[in-house]
Amino acid sequence: MNIDIRRPLLFIFSCSKYLFYFFSDFFSKSSTTSQTHSQSLLIIKLDEIGDYILFRDFIKIIRESKKFNDYKISLLGNEVWKEITEAFDKNFVDDWIWVDKKKFLNNLFYRRSFLKKVNEMNFGIAVNFHISRNFYLDDAVINAVNANNKIGHKTNLTNMFNWQRRISDGYYTNLVDIEEVVFEFEKNKNFLESLLSEKINLAVPYLDVEVIDRNNVIKKNNVVLFIGSRRAYYRWAIENFVRIVEHIIKKYNSNILLIGSVADIKYANKFKSLIKASLLSNILDLTGKTSLIETIEIVSKTQLTISNDSGMAHISAATGTPTIVLLNGSRFGRFFPYPENSSVKVIPIYPPKLDNYKINFSEFVREYKYKSKLDINSISPERVTKEIDNFLGENST
């Protein structure tokens, strides 16, 4: 009889981690309670770039709402998207508080110092907008915050055990349940409608590139490639990207822009080592060489984006650029596919088992709500080039 001991061991580790952090976080709190400022709102948003893109439009809604238009609004955010919010959302936020998530979760001195700083601040209302709350991250922050009202999501168990949820639910004065909503943007909208008690007329994320447009000359026949991703099971094989790029260049003579972070340089180097030498003149490698704002501007002016499951796919969609995104099915329905009535052209390509996702949408949401073990490399290059031809063939000049 085979017994899987991984989950019990993970549970024991989590309990030990909780006790360690509990005592550490406890001593980060002040022994005296300061008076809170009733006309101040703290927005807590500590997840990644893609999550922020699917949220940031609502900051303007909050700023202009009847409930909060005369509040001081502070945003406590993940510093990885600092550049985006300070460029696009500066008119709607009065103050930013930045956190390095890796340090917060792994450096005890940084964690205690940050929580102590937060604990010394005072707010009338603190709202945690992280849908899948993290017991050791945003829940720890909300626990440290001094606020009359602390509002959050009645979270799922993506990032915590049930026993952790029972503890951290007690950190909040109000929890909103929107679990029946699937798409992340819609979840954010419904949550905020509950908070503001008013309807919101937004359907898709939008980045107004006019805010940062420097009139750079970027050829419209560019195709942007994002070939990296944080998780290995989200990365389509480099060899597959090589095959579709060879097809694009030969058939459409397009220019290919490789874009990504410094962490993606190794994938870009492998890509260039595999592509035919005669085609290299059509490829410009910008991996690790552009800021987030430069990336947004470039993507907004190109013909098509092809991307693994990453925040860059959401950035592309938010600029209105047609986007093909390669997915293994994990968290199906939450981030992709975009709703059928969406005004942006986002084409999700899944492993063959999920090809009929429009028919079996609810079934796939249940089965792949958290994670999919389907192989992203079961998506054939021919399947992707078919979608590329459907778009470029119609839009070639």
N, C-alpha and C positions, 0 to 999 in steps of 0.2 A: 504493500500500500504506500503510494507516494503522498507525502504531506508537504504542502507548500508553506514553508515557515517564513516567507518573506514578509507577509502582511503582519503577523504577530511581532516580528522583529522591528518592523517599521513603526508599529504602534508603541512598542517599548521605547524606541528611540525618540518618538514624538513626545511621549510623556516626560522623559528625562529632559528633553529640550525645553519643554514648557516650564518645568521647575527651575531650570537654570535662568531662563529669560524672566520668569515671574519675579525672582528675587532681584535680578538686575534692573528690571523696569520699575519695580516698586521703589527702589532708592533713587530713581530719576525724578520722582514726584516731589513737589514742594510740600512741606509739612503744614503750610498755611494756604488757605484758599482765597484767591483774589476775587474781587468783584468783576463779573463779566460785563462786557460792553454789548448792550442789547441790540444796537444798530450795526452789528458786524456779522458777516457771514464767512465761514471758512469752507472752501470747496476742497475736498481731498480726492486726488486722482493719481494713483501711483502705478498704474499698469503701463503697458508699452506703447510704442508709437502708433500702431494701428488702432489700438483701443482709444487713444486720444483723438485721432482723426475722426472716429465715429462718435465722439463726445463733444468736441470743441465748439461746434455750432451752437450748442445750448448755453454757452457762457453768455453770449450776446442776449439770448432770451432772458436769462436770469437778470442781467444788468438792466434790461428795459422793462422788466415785469413790475406790476403794481406792488408786489410784495417786497421786492428788494431794490427798487430803483434809487432809494435814498440810503442804502446800506454801504458800508465799507466792505468791499469784497476782496478776500485774500484767497490765493490758490496755492495749495500745498501739492507739489507735483514731482514727478520723476524727471530728473535733470536730463535724461536722454532726449526729451522733446522740448527742452527749454528754448532752443532757437526758434522753433515753430510758433509757440504761444507768444513769445515776446515780439515776434514780427506781425502775427496775424490778430492777436487778441489783446494787444496793449491798451486799447480804448475801453476795454470792459473789465479789466482787473486793476485794482488799486495797489496790490502788493503780492509778491511771489515768495514762497518758501520752498527751497529746493532740497531734495534728498537724493543721495547716491544709494540706490537700492542694494547693490552688492555689499557696500560697506555697512549699511544698516543691518543686513542679515548676517554678516560674517565678522564684523569688527565691533567687539563689545564696547570699547571706549567711544567710538563714533556713535554707536546706538544710544548709549547713555547720555552723551552730550546733546544729541539731537532731540531726544525725548524730553530732556530737561529744558531745552530752549522752547520747545512747543508747549510744555507744561506751564511755562511762565507767561505765555500769551493767553489772552482772554477773548472769547467770542460769545455772541448771543446765540448763534446757531452754527453747528458744524455738520456738514453733510458728506458722507463717504459715498462717492459715486461708483466705487469698484463693485461690479455686479457679482463676481466670484470672489468674495472677500477672502483675505489671507490673514490667518490668525496671528502670525508673527510680524505682519507688515502693517497694513492699513488699520486692522483691528487694534493693534498695539498703539498706533498713533491716536485713534479716536479715544482709546482708554486714557491716554495721557492728556488730552485736550481739556481745557476748562471751558465749558459751554453750557448754557441753560438747556439747550435742546441738541441732541445728537441723533441724526437721522441716517439710516442706511438701508441696504437691500436685505430682505429675508433670503439669505444667500443659499446657493446650492453647495454641494460638497466637492467641487472641483479642486479647491485649494486647502481643504481642511477635513478633519474627522468630525463625526457627529458630536462627540464629547467636547470638542473645541468650539463648535457652533453654539452648544448649549451655554458654555461659559461666556463667549463674546457677545451673544445676543443681549446679555445683561449690561453691556457697555452702552447700549443705545436707549433713548427714550421712545423712539418710534422706528419700526421696521416696515418697509413697504414690500408687498408680495406682487411681483409681476412675472412669475416663473412661466406663466402660460404663453407669454410673448417669446418669439424665437429669435428674430434678427436683432443684433446688438444695438443698432441705431434706434430701432423701434423700442427696445427695452429702455434705453436712455430717455427717449421721448415720453414714454408712458410714466416712467418714474418721476420725471420733472413735472408732468401734468398733474400728478398726484400731489407733488410738493407745492406747486403754484396755484392749484385749483383753477386752471384755465387750459384751454385747448391750444396745441402748438401745430402750426401748419408748416412742417418740414418733413420731407420724404427721404432725402439722401444727403450725405455729407458734401460740403462744398468748400473749396479753397479759392478765395478771390485772389488770383495771381497778380492782379493789377496793383495790389498792395506792395509787391516786391519786384515788379517788372522793371528791369534795367535795360530793356530793349536790346538784349543780346541777339545777335544774328544766329539763329538756329534753323537749319534746314528742315523743312516740313517732312521730307521723306526719310527721316530717321525712325528706326525702330529701337526702342529701349529694352534692354535685357537686365533683369535682376536674377542672377543665378545662385545666390546664396540664401541661407535661412538659418536661424539659430538651431533648429532641430534637424537631425539627419533624416528623419522620416518625412520631412517636408521638402527635401531637396531632390529634384529630378536629376538624373545622371547628366554629367557634363557632356558625355558622348551624345546624348539625345539633343542637347542644346546645339551642339556642333552641327548635327544633321539638319535641324530646322533652319539654322542660320545660313548654311550652304544653299539651302533651297531658296530662302528669301533673297539672298544676294544674286544668285544666278537668274532667278525669275523676275525680280523687280528692281535689281540694282540699287537696293536700299543701303543706307549707311546704318551700321549697327553701333549703338552706344552701350558699352558695358558699364553699369553703375552699381555701386554697393559700398559697404563700409570697409574699413581697413581689414576687418576680420574676413572679408570676402576676397581679398587679393589672391589667396592661394587658389581659389576656384577660377578666377580670371586668368591666372597664369597657366593653369591646366587647360583651360579652354583655348587659349592662344597657341599652346603647344600642339593641339590636336587639329586645329583648323588648317585647311589648305593654305600654303604660303601665298598663292596667287590671289587669295581673298582678303588677306590682312589689310590691304589698303582701304577696304570698306569698313574696317573696324576701328573704333576709337575707344580705348580703355580708360575710363574715368574712375575706376574702382579706387576708393579711398582718397580721391582727389577733389571731391565736391562736398560742400557743406549741405545740410538739409535744405536750406533755402535755395541754394543753387540747383540741387536735385529737383526740387519742386518746380522751379522755373523751366528747367530742361524738359522734364516730363510733360509739362503743360503745353509745350510747343512741338511735340513729336507726334508722329502718325499713329503709333501703336506701342503699347507696353506689353511685354511677356514676362511673367514673374512667377516664382514659387510663392507659396503661401507665406506672406510677410506683410509688415506694415507698409512697404513700398507699393504693394498692390492697391491698398486703400488710398494712399496718397495719389496714385495715378487716377483712380476712379474719381476722387474728390476734385481733381483739376478738370474733369470732363474728358480725359483722354481714354479712348477705347482700350480695354485691358483684358488680356487673356491670362488667367491664373490657374496654375497647376496645383492640384490638391490630392491628399490621400484620403480625405473624408473625415478627418478628426474634427470634432466640434461642429458637425454638419448642421447647417442652417443658422448657426449663431453669427458667423462672420461671412460665410459664403454658403449658398448663392445669394446675390442681392435679390430683393423682391422683384417679381415679374413686372410690376408696374413702375420699376425704377427708370428714371430718365437718363441714367448713365449706362453705357454699354460695358458690362462686365461679364465676360464669358468664362464660366468655371468649367474646367475639364477634370473629371474624376477617373479613377480606375474603372474598368468596364462594368464591374458589378453595380456601380452607381449611375450608369449611363441614363437610366430611366428615372432619375431623381424627381422629375416633375410629377410623375404619376405616383410614385411611392414616397413622397416627401415626408409625411408624418411617420411612416415606418422607419425611414433612415434617420430621422431626428432622434427617435427612441434608441435605435441601435448604435448610432455613432455620436451621441450627445456629448460624450467626453473624449473618447479616443477611438481611432480606427487603426486596425492592424493591416489594412490593405496596403499593398506595395505601390507607391507612387510611380515606380518604374514599369508597372504594368500598363501605363499610358504610353501608347506607341507614338513615335515621331510623326507617323502618317496621320494619326488622329489630330495632332496639333497643327500640322501643315494644312489640313483640310479647313480648319477654322481660320488660319492665317489667310488662305486663299479666298475664303468667303468674304473677308474684310478687305484685304489689299486689292483683290481683283476688282471689287466694286469701287474702290477709292483711288486706284492708280491713275496717274495722269499721263 
